[in-house]
Amino acid sequence: MSAKTKAAGKTVTVTQVKSPAGREAYQRATLVGLGLDRIRRSRTLEDTPAVRGMIARVRHLLRVDEKA
């Protein structure tokens, strides 16, 4: 089984818990890329390396819940 096939059914739910005000532009852009634009807004995303990388860049602004 390849890594892509293995992660196909996995999702990750991210919730914005802090404001991007006063943060670097790349952090605001990363939140928009994740589909987050307000505090307490949640999105369920496919668990891919690209999404994980985005989450890692703004982890201090998010709450992450992993689903199998």
PDB file of N, CA, C and O in Angstrom:
ATOM      1  N   MET A   1       0.830  -1.174   0.000  1.00  0.00           N
ATOM      2  CA  MET A   1       0.000   0.000   0.000  1.00  0.00           C
ATOM      3  C   MET A   1       0.880   1.245   0.000  1.00  0.00           C
ATOM      4  O   MET A   1       1.796   1.365   0.814  1.00  0.00           O
ATOM      5  N   SER A   2       0.605   2.155  -0.900  1.00  0.00           N
ATOM      6  CA  SER A   2       1.393   3.377  -0.938  1.00  0.00           C
ATOM      7  C   SER A   2       0.898   4.346   0.135  1.00  0.00           C
ATOM      8  O   SER A   2      -0.198   4.189   0.672  1.00  0.00           O
ATOM      9  N   ALA A   3       1.720   5.341   0.434  1.00  0.00           N
ATOM     10  CA  ALA A   3       1.345   6.323   1.458  1.00  0.00           C
ATOM     11  C   ALA A   3       0.110   7.097   1.039  1.00  0.00           C
ATOM     12  O   ALA A   3      -0.710   7.464   1.880  1.00  0.00           O
ATOM     13  N   LYS A   4      -0.030   7.348  -0.263  1.00  0.00           N
ATOM     14  CA  LYS A   4      -1.181   8.092  -0.752  1.00  0.00           C
ATOM     15  C   LYS A   4      -2.470   7.302  -0.540  1.00  0.00           C
ATOM     16  O   LYS A   4      -3.474   7.858  -0.096  1.00  0.00           O
ATOM     17  N   THR A   5      -2.443   6.013  -0.853  1.00  0.00           N
ATOM     18  CA  THR A   5      -3.616   5.165  -0.682  1.00  0.00           C
ATOM     19  C   THR A   5      -3.947   4.996   0.792  1.00  0.00           C
ATOM     20  O   THR A   5      -5.117   4.982   1.174  1.00  0.00           O
ATOM     21  N   LYS A   6      -2.924   4.869   1.612  1.00  0.00           N
ATOM     22  CA  LYS A   6      -3.107   4.671   3.042  1.00  0.00           C
ATOM     23  C   LYS A   6      -3.820   5.853   3.694  1.00  0.00           C
ATOM     24  O   LYS A   6      -4.675   5.656   4.557  1.00  0.00           O
ATOM     25  N   ALA A   7      -3.476   7.082   3.291  1.00  0.00           N
ATOM     26  CA  ALA A   7      -4.036   8.280   3.904  1.00  0.00           C
ATOM     27  C   ALA A   7      -5.325   8.742   3.241  1.00  0.00           C
ATOM     28  O   ALA A   7      -5.908   9.739   3.667  1.00  0.00           O
ATOM     29  N   ALA A   8      -5.783   8.043   2.207  1.00  0.00           N
ATOM     30  CA  ALA A   8      -6.940   8.501   1.451  1.00  0.00           C
ATOM     31  C   ALA A   8      -8.191   8.645   2.310  1.00  0.00           C
ATOM     32  O   ALA A   8      -8.990   9.553   2.083  1.00  0.00           O
ATOM     33  N   GLY A   9      -8.377   7.760   3.297  1.00  0.00           N
ATOM     34  CA  GLY A   9      -9.569   7.818   4.116  1.00  0.00           C
ATOM     35  C   GLY A   9      -9.434   8.696   5.343  1.00  0.00           C
ATOM     36  O   GLY A   9     -10.413   8.907   6.058  1.00  0.00           O
ATOM     37  N   LYS A  10      -8.240   9.213   5.603  1.00  0.00           N
ATOM     38  CA  LYS A  10      -8.031   9.996   6.812  1.00  0.00           C
ATOM     39  C   LYS A  10      -8.372  11.461   6.582  1.00  0.00           C
ATOM     40  O   LYS A  10      -8.173  12.013   5.500  1.00  0.00           O
ATOM     41  N   THR A  11      -8.891  12.063   7.635  1.00  0.00           N
ATOM     42  CA  THR A  11      -9.171  13.494   7.587  1.00  0.00           C
ATOM     43  C   THR A  11      -8.614  14.143   8.848  1.00  0.00           C
ATOM     44  O   THR A  11      -8.320  13.480   9.842  1.00  0.00           O
ATOM     45  N   VAL A  12      -8.482  15.442   8.771  1.00  0.00           N
ATOM     46  CA  VAL A  12      -8.038  16.213   9.921  1.00  0.00           C
ATOM     47  C   VAL A  12      -8.946  17.442  10.004  1.00  0.00           C
ATOM     48  O   VAL A  12      -9.194  18.113   9.002  1.00  0.00           O
ATOM     49  N   THR A  13      -9.432  17.722  11.200  1.00  0.00           N
ATOM     50  CA  THR A  13     -10.288  18.884  11.410  1.00  0.00           C
ATOM     51  C   THR A  13      -9.464  19.961  12.101  1.00  0.00           C
ATOM     52  O   THR A  13      -8.883  19.733  13.162  1.00  0.00           O
ATOM     53  N   VAL A  14      -9.421  21.128  11.488  1.00  0.00           N
ATOM     54  CA  VAL A  14      -8.678  22.248  12.066  1.00  0.00           C
ATOM     55  C   VAL A  14      -9.663  23.357  12.422  1.00  0.00           C
ATOM     56  O   VAL A  14     -10.597  23.640  11.671  1.00  0.00           O
ATOM     57  N   THR A  15      -9.444  23.971  13.563  1.00  0.00           N
ATOM     58  CA  THR A  15     -10.274  25.068  14.041  1.00  0.00           C
ATOM     59  C   THR A  15      -9.365  26.231  14.387  1.00  0.00           C
ATOM     60  O   THR A  15      -8.389  26.069  15.120  1.00  0.00           O
ATOM     61  N   GLN A  16      -9.683  27.393  13.863  1.00  0.00           N
ATOM     62  CA  GLN A  16      -8.892  28.579  14.176  1.00  0.00           C
ATOM     63  C   GLN A  16      -9.255  29.048  15.572  1.00  0.00           C
ATOM     64  O   GLN A  16     -10.431  29.253  15.871  1.00  0.00           O
ATOM     65  N   VAL A  17      -8.248  29.221  16.439  1.00  0.00           N
ATOM     66  CA  VAL A  17      -8.506  29.630  17.818  1.00  0.00           C
ATOM     67  C   VAL A  17      -7.871  30.973  18.159  1.00  0.00           C
ATOM     68  O   VAL A  17      -8.171  31.549  19.205  1.00  0.00           O
ATOM     69  N   LYS A  18      -7.000  31.475  17.292  1.00  0.00           N
ATOM     70  CA  LYS A  18      -6.381  32.776  17.528  1.00  0.00           C
ATOM     71  C   LYS A  18      -6.431  33.611  16.261  1.00  0.00           C
ATOM     72  O   LYS A  18      -6.540  33.081  15.155  1.00  0.00           O
ATOM     73  N   SER A  19      -6.350  34.902  16.432  1.00  0.00           N
ATOM     74  CA  SER A  19      -6.407  35.838  15.321  1.00  0.00           C
ATOM     75  C   SER A  19      -5.053  35.952  14.618  1.00  0.00           C
ATOM     76  O   SER A  19      -4.009  35.883  15.266  1.00  0.00           O
ATOM     77  N   PRO A  20      -5.071  36.129  13.285  1.00  0.00           N
ATOM     78  CA  PRO A  20      -3.821  36.348  12.566  1.00  0.00           C
ATOM     79  C   PRO A  20      -3.402  37.825  12.561  1.00  0.00           C
ATOM     80  O   PRO A  20      -2.405  38.180  11.932  1.00  0.00           O
ATOM     81  N   ALA A  21      -4.138  38.668  13.242  1.00  0.00           N
ATOM     82  CA  ALA A  21      -3.803  40.100  13.281  1.00  0.00           C
ATOM     83  C   ALA A  21      -2.414  40.293  13.876  1.00  0.00           C
ATOM     84  O   ALA A  21      -2.099  39.737  14.928  1.00  0.00           O
ATOM     85  N   GLY A  22      -1.604  41.069  13.212  1.00  0.00           N
ATOM     86  CA  GLY A  22      -0.259  41.335  13.681  1.00  0.00           C
ATOM     87  C   GLY A  22       0.741  40.239  13.337  1.00  0.00           C
ATOM     88  O   GLY A  22       1.904  40.317  13.733  1.00  0.00           O
ATOM     89  N   ARG A  23       0.305  39.224  12.610  1.00  0.00           N
ATOM     90  CA  ARG A  23       1.192  38.128  12.212  1.00  0.00           C
ATOM     91  C   ARG A  23       1.767  38.414  10.832  1.00  0.00           C
ATOM     92  O   ARG A  23       1.333  39.333  10.137  1.00  0.00           O
ATOM     93  N   GLU A  24       2.743  37.617  10.455  1.00  0.00           N
ATOM     94  CA  GLU A  24       3.339  37.739   9.136  1.00  0.00           C
ATOM     95  C   GLU A  24       2.301  37.426   8.051  1.00  0.00           C
ATOM     96  O   GLU A  24       1.352  36.678   8.288  1.00  0.00           O
ATOM     97  N   ALA A  25       2.491  38.002   6.869  1.00  0.00           N
ATOM     98  CA  ALA A  25       1.549  37.812   5.757  1.00  0.00           C
ATOM     99  C   ALA A  25       1.441  36.343   5.363  1.00  0.00           C
ATOM    100  O   ALA A  25       0.356  35.886   5.001  1.00  0.00           O
ATOM    101  N   TYR A  26       2.543  35.592   5.426  1.00  0.00           N
ATOM    102  CA  TYR A  26       2.482  34.184   5.025  1.00  0.00           C
ATOM    103  C   TYR A  26       1.585  33.383   5.961  1.00  0.00           C
ATOM    104  O   TYR A  26       0.973  32.403   5.535  1.00  0.00           O
ATOM    105  N   GLN A  27       1.495  33.783   7.234  1.00  0.00           N
ATOM    106  CA  GLN A  27       0.625  33.076   8.163  1.00  0.00           C
ATOM    107  C   GLN A  27      -0.835  33.360   7.852  1.00  0.00           C
ATOM    108  O   GLN A  27      -1.665  32.453   7.911  1.00  0.00           O
ATOM    109  N   ARG A  28      -1.160  34.595   7.522  1.00  0.00           N
ATOM    110  CA  ARG A  28      -2.532  34.923   7.133  1.00  0.00           C
ATOM    111  C   ARG A  28      -2.912  34.180   5.853  1.00  0.00           C
ATOM    112  O   ARG A  28      -4.021  33.660   5.735  1.00  0.00           O
ATOM    113  N   ALA A  29      -1.984  34.135   4.896  1.00  0.00           N
ATOM    114  CA  ALA A  29      -2.244  33.450   3.629  1.00  0.00           C
ATOM    115  C   ALA A  29      -2.420  31.946   3.839  1.00  0.00           C
ATOM    116  O   ALA A  29      -3.236  31.320   3.164  1.00  0.00           O
ATOM    117  N   THR A  30      -1.676  31.374   4.753  1.00  0.00           N
ATOM    118  CA  THR A  30      -1.797  29.946   5.040  1.00  0.00           C
ATOM    119  C   THR A  30      -3.163  29.636   5.634  1.00  0.00           C
ATOM    120  O   THR A  30      -3.768  28.622   5.286  1.00  0.00           O
ATOM    121  N   LEU A  31      -3.659  30.488   6.519  1.00  0.00           N
ATOM    122  CA  LEU A  31      -5.001  30.283   7.076  1.00  0.00           C
ATOM    123  C   LEU A  31      -6.053  30.328   5.977  1.00  0.00           C
ATOM    124  O   LEU A  31      -6.974  29.511   5.963  1.00  0.00           O
ATOM    125  N   VAL A  32      -5.925  31.270   5.064  1.00  0.00           N
ATOM    126  CA  VAL A  32      -6.866  31.364   3.943  1.00  0.00           C
ATOM    127  C   VAL A  32      -6.774  30.102   3.091  1.00  0.00           C
ATOM    128  O   VAL A  32      -7.795  29.581   2.643  1.00  0.00           O
ATOM    129  N   GLY A  33      -5.561  29.611   2.866  1.00  0.00           N
ATOM    130  CA  GLY A  33      -5.371  28.381   2.105  1.00  0.00           C
ATOM    131  C   GLY A  33      -6.020  27.173   2.762  1.00  0.00           C
ATOM    132  O   GLY A  33      -6.452  26.246   2.078  1.00  0.00           O
ATOM    133  N   LEU A  34      -6.086  27.184   4.068  1.00  0.00           N
ATOM    134  CA  LEU A  34      -6.755  26.119   4.808  1.00  0.00           C
ATOM    135  C   LEU A  34      -8.265  26.325   4.873  1.00  0.00           C
ATOM    136  O   LEU A  34      -8.988  25.459   5.365  1.00  0.00           O
ATOM    137  N   GLY A  35      -8.742  27.459   4.382  1.00  0.00           N
ATOM    138  CA  GLY A  35     -10.178  27.744   4.396  1.00  0.00           C
ATOM    139  C   GLY A  35     -10.655  28.375   5.688  1.00  0.00           C
ATOM    140  O   GLY A  35     -11.844  28.329   6.003  1.00  0.00           O
ATOM    141  N   LEU A  36      -9.737  28.963   6.436  1.00  0.00           N
ATOM    142  CA  LEU A  36     -10.088  29.577   7.717  1.00  0.00           C
ATOM    143  C   LEU A  36      -9.994  31.090   7.605  1.00  0.00           C
ATOM    144  O   LEU A  36      -9.009  31.619   7.091  1.00  0.00           O
ATOM    145  N   ASP A  37     -11.016  31.785   8.087  1.00  0.00           N
ATOM    146  CA  ASP A  37     -10.994  33.238   8.007  1.00  0.00           C
ATOM    147  C   ASP A  37     -11.524  33.924   9.263  1.00  0.00           C
ATOM    148  O   ASP A  37     -11.522  35.152   9.348  1.00  0.00           O
ATOM    149  N   ARG A  38     -11.978  33.135  10.236  1.00  0.00           N
ATOM    150  CA  ARG A  38     -12.487  33.700  11.485  1.00  0.00           C
ATOM    151  C   ARG A  38     -12.166  32.768  12.645  1.00  0.00           C
ATOM    152  O   ARG A  38     -11.992  31.563  12.466  1.00  0.00           O
ATOM    153  N   ILE A  39     -12.093  33.342  13.814  1.00  0.00           N
ATOM    154  CA  ILE A  39     -11.897  32.533  15.013  1.00  0.00           C
ATOM    155  C   ILE A  39     -13.125  31.639  15.192  1.00  0.00           C
ATOM    156  O   ILE A  39     -14.256  32.059  14.947  1.00  0.00           O
ATOM    157  N   ARG A  40     -12.885  30.417  15.618  1.00  0.00           N
ATOM    158  CA  ARG A  40     -13.885  29.357  15.815  1.00  0.00           C
ATOM    159  C   ARG A  40     -14.426  28.781  14.508  1.00  0.00           C
ATOM    160  O   ARG A  40     -15.388  28.013  14.536  1.00  0.00           O
ATOM    161  N   ARG A  41     -13.843  29.125  13.380  1.00  0.00           N
ATOM    162  CA  ARG A  41     -14.239  28.506  12.104  1.00  0.00           C
ATOM    163  C   ARG A  41     -13.482  27.189  11.969  1.00  0.00           C
ATOM    164  O   ARG A  41     -12.278  27.136  12.219  1.00  0.00           O
ATOM    165  N   SER A  42     -14.181  26.130  11.576  1.00  0.00           N
ATOM    166  CA  SER A  42     -13.567  24.806  11.442  1.00  0.00           C
ATOM    167  C   SER A  42     -13.663  24.318  10.012  1.00  0.00           C
ATOM    168  O   SER A  42     -14.591  24.670   9.283  1.00  0.00           O
ATOM    169  N   ARG A  43     -12.705  23.511   9.620  1.00  0.00           N
ATOM    170  CA  ARG A  43     -12.702  22.861   8.318  1.00  0.00           C
ATOM    171  C   ARG A  43     -12.210  21.436   8.493  1.00  0.00           C
ATOM    172  O   ARG A  43     -11.294  21.180   9.274  1.00  0.00           O
ATOM    173  N   THR A  44     -12.815  20.517   7.770  1.00  0.00           N
ATOM    174  CA  THR A  44     -12.346  19.137   7.737  1.00  0.00           C
ATOM    175  C   THR A  44     -11.645  18.954   6.403  1.00  0.00           C
ATOM    176  O   THR A  44     -12.240  19.129   5.340  1.00  0.00           O
ATOM    177  N   LEU A  45     -10.365  18.597   6.480  1.00  0.00           N
ATOM    178  CA  LEU A  45      -9.525  18.498   5.293  1.00  0.00           C
ATOM    179  C   LEU A  45      -8.950  17.093   5.169  1.00  0.00           C
ATOM    180  O   LEU A  45      -8.819  16.372   6.158  1.00  0.00           O
ATOM    181  N   GLU A  46      -8.608  16.715   3.938  1.00  0.00           N
ATOM    182  CA  GLU A  46      -7.939  15.435   3.705  1.00  0.00           C
ATOM    183  C   GLU A  46      -6.547  15.501   4.317  1.00  0.00           C
ATOM    184  O   GLU A  46      -5.857  16.514   4.205  1.00  0.00           O
ATOM    185  N   ASP A  47      -6.147  14.428   4.955  1.00  0.00           N
ATOM    186  CA  ASP A  47      -4.850  14.378   5.632  1.00  0.00           C
ATOM    187  C   ASP A  47      -3.750  14.053   4.616  1.00  0.00           C
ATOM    188  O   ASP A  47      -3.448  12.886   4.367  1.00  0.00           O
ATOM    189  N   THR A  48      -3.158  15.102   4.034  1.00  0.00           N
ATOM    190  CA  THR A  48      -2.083  14.939   3.060  1.00  0.00           C
ATOM    191  C   THR A  48      -0.838  15.650   3.573  1.00  0.00           C
ATOM    192  O   THR A  48      -0.930  16.484   4.474  1.00  0.00           O
ATOM    193  N   PRO A  49       0.320  15.333   3.014  1.00  0.00           N
ATOM    194  CA  PRO A  49       1.540  16.031   3.423  1.00  0.00           C
ATOM    195  C   PRO A  49       1.467  17.544   3.209  1.00  0.00           C
ATOM    196  O   PRO A  49       2.022  18.304   4.002  1.00  0.00           O
ATOM    197  N   ALA A  50       0.794  17.985   2.157  1.00  0.00           N
ATOM    198  CA  ALA A  50       0.671  19.421   1.899  1.00  0.00           C
ATOM    199  C   ALA A  50      -0.149  20.110   2.994  1.00  0.00           C
ATOM    200  O   ALA A  50       0.225  21.177   3.481  1.00  0.00           O
ATOM    201  N   VAL A  51      -1.247  19.501   3.369  1.00  0.00           N
ATOM    202  CA  VAL A  51      -2.088  20.059   4.430  1.00  0.00           C
ATOM    203  C   VAL A  51      -1.335  20.039   5.750  1.00  0.00           C
ATOM    204  O   VAL A  51      -1.395  21.006   6.509  1.00  0.00           O
ATOM    205  N   ARG A  52      -0.624  18.946   6.037  1.00  0.00           N
ATOM    206  CA  ARG A  52       0.159  18.863   7.269  1.00  0.00           C
ATOM    207  C   ARG A  52       1.214  19.963   7.333  1.00  0.00           C
ATOM    208  O   ARG A  52       1.458  20.530   8.399  1.00  0.00           O
ATOM    209  N   GLY A  53       1.837  20.264   6.202  1.00  0.00           N
ATOM    210  CA  GLY A  53       2.832  21.336   6.162  1.00  0.00           C
ATOM    211  C   GLY A  53       2.217  22.688   6.444  1.00  0.00           C
ATOM    212  O   GLY A  53       2.808  23.511   7.143  1.00  0.00           O
ATOM    213  N   MET A  54       1.021  22.925   5.899  1.00  0.00           N
ATOM    214  CA  MET A  54       0.327  24.187   6.159  1.00  0.00           C
ATOM    215  C   MET A  54      -0.046  24.304   7.632  1.00  0.00           C
ATOM    216  O   MET A  54       0.099  25.366   8.237  1.00  0.00           O
ATOM    217  N   ILE A  55      -0.526  23.205   8.200  1.00  0.00           N
ATOM    218  CA  ILE A  55      -0.897  23.206   9.617  1.00  0.00           C
ATOM    219  C   ILE A  55       0.326  23.501  10.481  1.00  0.00           C
ATOM    220  O   ILE A  55       0.232  24.244  11.457  1.00  0.00           O
ATOM    221  N   ALA A  56       1.462  22.926  10.128  1.00  0.00           N
ATOM    222  CA  ALA A  56       2.677  23.124  10.912  1.00  0.00           C
ATOM    223  C   ALA A  56       3.108  24.595  10.941  1.00  0.00           C
ATOM    224  O   ALA A  56       3.653  25.062  11.941  1.00  0.00           O
ATOM    225  N   ARG A  57       2.865  25.319   9.852  1.00  0.00           N
ATOM    226  CA  ARG A  57       3.278  26.722   9.791  1.00  0.00           C
ATOM    227  C   ARG A  57       2.442  27.626  10.690  1.00  0.00           C
ATOM    228  O   ARG A  57       2.926  28.664  11.141  1.00  0.00           O
ATOM    229  N   VAL A  58       1.203  27.250  10.955  1.00  0.00           N
ATOM    230  CA  VAL A  58       0.322  28.105  11.762  1.00  0.00           C
ATOM    231  C   VAL A  58      -0.280  27.335  12.946  1.00  0.00           C
ATOM    232  O   VAL A  58      -1.370  27.659  13.418  1.00  0.00           O
ATOM    233  N   ARG A  59       0.430  26.332  13.406  1.00  0.00           N
ATOM    234  CA  ARG A  59      -0.084  25.483  14.489  1.00  0.00           C
ATOM    235  C   ARG A  59      -0.458  26.285  15.731  1.00  0.00           C
ATOM    236  O   ARG A  59      -1.397  25.923  16.439  1.00  0.00           O
ATOM    237  N   HIS A  60       0.256  27.357  16.002  1.00  0.00           N
ATOM    238  CA  HIS A  60      -0.010  28.176  17.188  1.00  0.00           C
ATOM    239  C   HIS A  60      -1.329  28.944  17.082  1.00  0.00           C
ATOM    240  O   HIS A  60      -1.776  29.526  18.070  1.00  0.00           O
ATOM    241  N   LEU A  61      -1.951  28.956  15.918  1.00  0.00           N
ATOM    242  CA  LEU A  61      -3.234  29.638  15.722  1.00  0.00           C
ATOM    243  C   LEU A  61      -4.403  28.657  15.611  1.00  0.00           C
ATOM    244  O   LEU A  61      -5.554  29.074  15.482  1.00  0.00           O
ATOM    245  N   LEU A  62      -4.110  27.357  15.660  1.00  0.00           N
ATOM    246  CA  LEU A  62      -5.105  26.333  15.382  1.00  0.00           C
ATOM    247  C   LEU A  62      -5.265  25.331  16.514  1.00  0.00           C
ATOM    248  O   LEU A  62      -4.393  25.178  17.369  1.00  0.00           O
ATOM    249  N   ARG A  63      -6.412  24.649  16.492  1.00  0.00           N
ATOM    250  CA  ARG A  63      -6.615  23.419  17.251  1.00  0.00           C
ATOM    251  C   ARG A  63      -6.815  22.324  16.211  1.00  0.00           C
ATOM    252  O   ARG A  63      -7.593  22.500  15.274  1.00  0.00           O
ATOM    253  N   VAL A  64      -6.133  21.209  16.360  1.00  0.00           N
ATOM    254  CA  VAL A  64      -6.165  20.137  15.357  1.00  0.00           C
ATOM    255  C   VAL A  64      -6.758  18.884  15.968  1.00  0.00           C
ATOM    256  O   VAL A  64      -6.314  18.425  17.020  1.00  0.00           O
ATOM    257  N   ASP A  65      -7.766  18.330  15.301  1.00  0.00           N
ATOM    258  CA  ASP A  65      -8.402  17.062  15.711  1.00  0.00           C
ATOM    259  C   ASP A  65      -8.238  16.080  14.567  1.00  0.00           C
ATOM    260  O   ASP A  65      -8.676  16.342  13.446  1.00  0.00           O
ATOM    261  N   GLU A  66      -7.605  14.946  14.851  1.00  0.00           N
ATOM    262  CA  GLU A  66      -7.366  13.953  13.801  1.00  0.00           C
ATOM    263  C   GLU A  66      -8.488  12.905  13.821  1.00  0.00           C
ATOM    264  O   GLU A  66      -8.948  12.476  14.879  1.00  0.00           O
ATOM    265  N   LYS A  67      -8.900  12.518  12.637  1.00  0.00           N
ATOM    266  CA  LYS A  67      -9.927  11.484  12.471  1.00  0.00           C
ATOM    267  C   LYS A  67      -9.332  10.326  11.690  1.00  0.00           C
ATOM    268  O   LYS A  67      -8.494  10.530  10.812  1.00  0.00           O
ATOM    269  N   ALA A  68      -9.760   9.114  12.006  1.00  0.00           N
ATOM    270  CA  ALA A  68      -9.261   7.938  11.267  1.00  0.00           C
ATOM    271  C   ALA A  68     -10.093   7.690  10.045  1.00  0.00           C
ATOM    272  O   ALA A  68      -9.828   6.747   9.299  1.00  0.00           O
TER     273      ALA A  68
END
